[in-house]
């Protein structure tokens, strides 16, 4: 009876460990893929612009439909659309390398223990992205240390 309970406890612990590992691996994969998206946007700024233009169109349509339905006033809809345009402009102007570095750091630091298949490629891409971002900052006359949160 005791050995059966002990076997169930070990099985439950192994299942829990497997679930935790799987969760961390999926989170590491997500962080890696987000970093890849921002690296792609660095190489192809038109894709970043297209993404945020699409986002803006959806936001403007949402505010227009809410105004048409009478859920918000027309003036409020115009103000919210203007805020969405400002947010889009801000996001398009920001460096995608900054976000790539942050996503890769997240995958390499937070989701790397226990080791999973995404740890090594994330760390490799982190070094590449960090180098590109630091070069971009230096070209702008900014110090990378001013953007460090560690």
KAMO-V519357 format. One record per residue. N is the residue number from 1. RES is the residue in three letters. PHI is phi in radians with two decimals (none if undefined). PSI is psi in degrees with one decimal (none if undefined). Layout:
N/RES/PHI/PSI, N/RES/PHI/PSI
//
This chain:
1/UNK/none/-44.7, 2/UNK/-1.17/-41.1, 3/UNK/-1.15/-33.5, 4/UNK/-1.18/-43.8, 5/UNK/-1.12/-42.1, 6/UNK/-1.09/-40.8, 7/UNK/-1.11/-40.0, 8/UNK/-1.14/-39.9, 9/UNK/-1.11/-45.1, 10/UNK/-1.13/-39.0, 11/UNK/-1.13/-42.0, 12/UNK/-1.14/-40.2, 13/UNK/-1.14/-40.7, 14/UNK/-1.16/-40.1, 15/UNK/-1.10/-45.2, 16/UNK/-1.09/-43.4, 17/UNK/-1.09/-40.3, 18/UNK/-1.12/-41.0, 19/UNK/-1.13/-41.2, 20/UNK/-1.12/-45.8, 21/UNK/-1.04/-45.5, 22/UNK/-1.06/-42.8, 23/UNK/-1.08/-46.6, 24/UNK/-1.14/-36.6, 25/UNK/-1.16/-41.6, 26/UNK/-1.15/-38.5, 27/UNK/-1.18/-39.6, 28/UNK/-1.12/-40.9, 29/UNK/-1.08/-43.7, 30/UNK/-1.09/-43.4, 31/UNK/-1.10/-42.0, 32/UNK/-1.08/-46.2, 33/UNK/-1.18/-35.2, 34/UNK/-1.14/-42.3, 35/UNK/-1.05/-41.0, 36/UNK/-1.09/-38.6, 37/UNK/-1.06/-45.3, 38/UNK/-1.22/-34.2, 39/UNK/-1.14/-38.6, 40/UNK/-1.11/-40.8, 41/UNK/-1.13/-31.9, 42/UNK/-1.13/-41.8, 43/UNK/-1.31/-29.9, 44/UNK/-2.31/80.2, 45/UNK/-1.04/-25.2, 46/UNK/-1.14/-28.7, 47/UNK/-1.23/-38.8, 48/UNK/-1.10/-45.6, 49/UNK/-1.08/-43.1, 50/UNK/-1.10/-40.6, 51/UNK/-1.07/-49.0, 52/UNK/-1.28/-28.6, 53/UNK/-1.15/-40.5, 54/UNK/-1.12/-42.7, 55/UNK/-1.05/-43.9, 56/UNK/-1.10/-43.0, 57/UNK/-1.03/-42.4, 58/UNK/-1.14/-41.9, 59/UNK/-1.13/-45.1, 60/UNK/-1.09/-39.9, 61/UNK/-1.13/-39.0, 62/UNK/-1.11/-46.5, 63/UNK/-1.19/-36.4, 64/UNK/-1.14/-42.9, 65/UNK/-1.18/-35.7, 66/UNK/-1.16/-38.5, 67/UNK/-1.19/-41.0, 68/UNK/-1.13/-33.4, 69/UNK/-1.41/-7.0, 70/UNK/1.43/11.8, 71/UNK/-1.36/-27.4, 72/UNK/-2.40/161.3, 73/UNK/-1.36/161.2, 74/UNK/-1.09/-39.2, 75/UNK/-1.14/-42.1, 76/UNK/-1.11/-39.3, 77/UNK/-1.08/-42.3, 78/UNK/-1.11/-41.9, 79/UNK/-1.12/-43.2, 80/UNK/-1.17/-37.3, 81/UNK/-1.14/-38.5, 82/UNK/-1.13/-40.1, 83/UNK/-1.13/-39.2, 84/UNK/-1.14/-39.4, 85/UNK/-1.11/-40.6, 86/UNK/-1.13/-40.0, 87/UNK/-1.14/-42.5, 88/UNK/-1.05/-46.0, 89/UNK/-1.06/-40.9, 90/UNK/-1.11/-45.0, 91/UNK/-1.20/-34.4, 92/UNK/-1.23/-34.0, 93/UNK/-1.32/-23.3, 94/UNK/-1.25/154.6, 95/UNK/-1.34/123.7, 96/UNK/-1.19/-20.8, 97/UNK/-1.13/-35.8, 98/UNK/-1.02/-45.6, 99/UNK/-1.24/-35.7, 100/UNK/-1.06/-45.8, 101/UNK/-1.05/-45.0, 102/UNK/-1.11/-41.3, 103/UNK/-1.17/-43.2, 104/UNK/-1.12/-39.4, 105/UNK/-1.08/-40.4, 106/UNK/-1.05/-47.2, 107/UNK/-1.16/-38.1, 108/UNK/-1.35/-33.0, 109/UNK/-1.64/-48.4, 110/UNK/-1.52/-30.7, 111/UNK/-2.03/24.8, 112/UNK/-1.74/-8.9, 113/UNK/-2.09/121.4, 114/UNK/-1.25/156.6, 115/UNK/-0.99/143.1, 116/UNK/-2.45/171.9, 117/UNK/-1.11/-13.7, 118/UNK/-1.67/-6.8, 119/UNK/-1.15/-52.7, 120/UNK/-1.11/-48.5, 121/UNK/-1.14/-31.5, 122/UNK/-1.16/-44.2, 123/UNK/-1.13/-38.9, 124/UNK/-1.12/-45.1, 125/UNK/-1.22/-29.3, 126/UNK/-1.07/-46.4, 127/UNK/-1.09/-41.2, 128/UNK/-1.13/-48.2, 129/UNK/-1.13/-40.7, 130/UNK/-1.09/-41.8, 131/UNK/-1.09/-44.4, 132/UNK/-1.12/-41.4, 133/UNK/-1.16/-42.7, 134/UNK/-1.11/-38.6, 135/UNK/-1.13/-40.0, 136/UNK/-1.11/-43.1, 137/UNK/-1.12/-44.0, 138/UNK/-1.09/-38.8, 139/UNK/-1.15/-26.6, 140/UNK/-1.53/-3.2, 141/UNK/1.45/18.4, 142/UNK/-1.86/154.4, 143/UNK/-1.69/130.5, 144/UNK/-1.03/-29.4, 145/UNK/-1.09/-28.6, 146/UNK/-1.21/-16.5, 147/UNK/-1.90/11.7, 148/UNK/-1.56/138.0, 149/UNK/-1.88/9.6, 150/UNK/-1.76/none
//
